[in-house]
Amino acid sequence: MGSPAVDVLGWAATAVFVASYFCARPAVLRAVQMLGAAMWVTYGAIIGAWPVMVANVLVFSAAAWTAVRKSPNMPTA
């Protein structure tokens, strides 16, 4: 069993991830996904779980890439 603080981080990451499903605006959705993924990466690093870290680095990267790609300030080709 992990320490209470580590458990709280894992549960908070779960709550943030679930909350992302209730985001109506795409920009907010991606921001919340990135926050949740960053929390999961931190959690994975603390518990030494490489699959958790790698999976959430990929989630964070995908959310960041789509946020930049969909940015209204980006010039279109």
DAMO-V60970 format. One record per run of one state. SS is the DSSP state (H for helix, E for strand, - for the rest). FROM is the first residue (numbers start at 0). TO is the last residue. If there is no record, write none. Layout:
BEGIN
SS,FROM,TO ; SS,FROM,TO
END
This chain:
BEGIN
-,0,2 ; H,3,21 ; -,22,24 ; H,25,46 ; -,47,48 ; H,49,68 ; -,69,76
END
